[in-house]
Amino acid sequence: MHKTVRKVLRAVADYDPDYFDMYADQAEAMFARLYVERILRHASAAGIRPPASLLEAGCQAGRLVVPFAKAGFRVTGIDTSGFALRRAREHAKAAGVEAAFVQGDLLTVLRRRPASQFDLVVCAEVVYLSPQHRQMLEALAAAVRPGGLLCVSHRPKMYYLLEALRQYDGASAAEVLRRGEGPFRDSAYYNWQTQDELRALYRSLGLRCIALHPIDRLAWLGQVDVKRLSQAQRAQWVQWELELPDEAAGGFARYLLVVAQRPAAAHT
Ligand SMILES: C[S@@+](CC[C@H](N)C(=O)[O-])C[C@H]1O[C@@H](n2cnc3c(N)ncnc32)[C@H](O)[C@@H]1O
């Protein structure tokens, strides 16, 4: 369906049959479990337990908002899309959980409320799409209370390298190796990093990088359509992913989840 028609349908009828609702999609729900499991483990290790506060920046239809709210966190979701937030509200209501939602650009919203800080700040599958990724990370880091955790997913350089090579596109592969952002094949803009670059980036933000977890190696590398797996098989895949050492597959994954801690305030 044409983009303008979709826009009008959304505005007039609050309806978009082509909307990719990540909460409702079975494959995306499976990958959400990887994020949630990883983050809950780190939160618990850092002494952050429900009802701690959690911000999800770029929350779309609530794929992560709902499970974190179910786990007992006080969740706030931000998204530029009012349509996405309406879906997120509906999913939260259907799941019997409460969450707060704010519509707007995360940079604007966070700059408007410099004093609000959260125990956990999560931003999944958002920053790789924006040329303002550095400013976004600074704003997200500032929204973490001292001692709290920032959990952000990034696109690994190896992801785009392999995606280019799968298409026999050596020119794009060479560009991916040479640059860290810009156009890639048919898309106008992405950014991507190596693991070392991510560690250096978070250090430069004054954060302590605790872990770099790959998110989705088996399905992506194996080119497996997760929707063809049964529910039991999907549960088994999540376990395999979580049990595989982070180093397995050497940086080849669909996303890398950085878990970084803001240093606790020094006592005087
Ligand atoms: C790929 S979805 C990720 C959804 C969610 N984080 C998850 O993992 O299920 C990206 C979402 O980020 C939102 N987004 C992109 N840039 C944003 C920005 N600058 N501020 C707020 N939301 C943004 C988009 O509207 C979209 O809903």
The ligand as an SDF file (V2000), in Angstrom:
LIG
                    3D

 27 29  0  0  0  0  0  0  0  0999 V2000
   12.4430   -1.1700   15.1260 C   0  0  0  0  0  0  0  0  0  0  0  0
   11.3410   -0.3940   16.2410 S   0  0  0  0  0  0  0  0  0  0  0  0
   11.9860   -0.9740   17.7900 C   0  0  0  0  0  0  0  0  0  0  0  0
   10.8870   -1.1840   18.7950 C   0  0  0  0  0  0  0  0  0  0  0  0
   11.2280   -1.6240   20.2020 C   0  0  0  0  0  0  0  0  0  0  0  0
   12.3730   -0.9470   20.7650 N   0  0  0  0  0  0  0  0  0  0  0  0
   11.4190   -3.1130   20.2880 C   0  0  0  0  0  0  0  0  0  0  0  0
   12.5680   -3.5600   20.4080 O   0  0  0  0  0  0  0  0  0  0  0  0
   10.4290   -3.8310   20.2070 O   0  0  0  0  0  0  0  0  0  0  0  0
   11.9320    1.2800   16.2260 C   0  0  0  0  0  0  0  0  0  0  0  0
   10.9530    2.2460   16.8890 C   0  0  0  0  0  0  0  0  0  0  0  0
   11.7040    3.3980   17.2750 O   0  0  0  0  0  0  0  0  0  0  0  0
   10.9250    4.5530   17.0190 C   0  0  0  0  0  0  0  0  0  0  0  0
   11.8660    5.6660   16.8780 N   0  0  0  0  0  0  0  0  0  0  0  0
   12.8110    5.8500   15.9240 C   0  0  0  0  0  0  0  0  0  0  0  0
   13.5050    6.9920   16.1480 N   0  0  0  0  0  0  0  0  0  0  0  0
   12.9850    7.5330   17.2800 C   0  0  0  0  0  0  0  0  0  0  0  0
   13.2650    8.7030   18.0290 C   0  0  0  0  0  0  0  0  0  0  0  0
   14.2160    9.5580   17.6330 N   0  0  0  0  0  0  0  0  0  0  0  0
   12.5580    8.9520   19.1450 N   0  0  0  0  0  0  0  0  0  0  0  0
   11.5690    8.1100   19.5330 C   0  0  0  0  0  0  0  0  0  0  0  0
   11.2460    6.9830   18.8570 N   0  0  0  0  0  0  0  0  0  0  0  0
   11.9470    6.6920   17.7440 C   0  0  0  0  0  0  0  0  0  0  0  0
   10.1470    4.2250   15.7620 C   0  0  0  0  0  0  0  0  0  0  0  0
    8.9770    5.0110   15.6550 O   0  0  0  0  0  0  0  0  0  0  0  0
    9.8480    2.7380   15.9730 C   0  0  0  0  0  0  0  0  0  0  0  0
    8.5960    2.5630   16.5940 O   0  0  0  0  0  0  0  0  0  0  0  0
  1  2  1  0
  2  3  1  0
  2 10  1  0
  3  4  1  0
  4  5  1  0
  5  6  1  0
  5  7  1  0
  7  8  2  0
  7  9  1  0
 10 11  1  0
 11 12  1  0
 11 26  1  0
 12 13  1  0
 13 14  1  0
 13 24  1  0
 14 15  1  0
 14 23  1  0
 15 16  2  0
 16 17  1  0
 17 18  1  0
 17 23  2  0
 18 19  1  0
 18 20  2  0
 20 21  1  0
 21 22  2  0
 22 23  1  0
 24 25  1  0
 24 26  1  0
 26 27  1  0
M  CHG  2   2   1   9  -1
M  END
$$$$
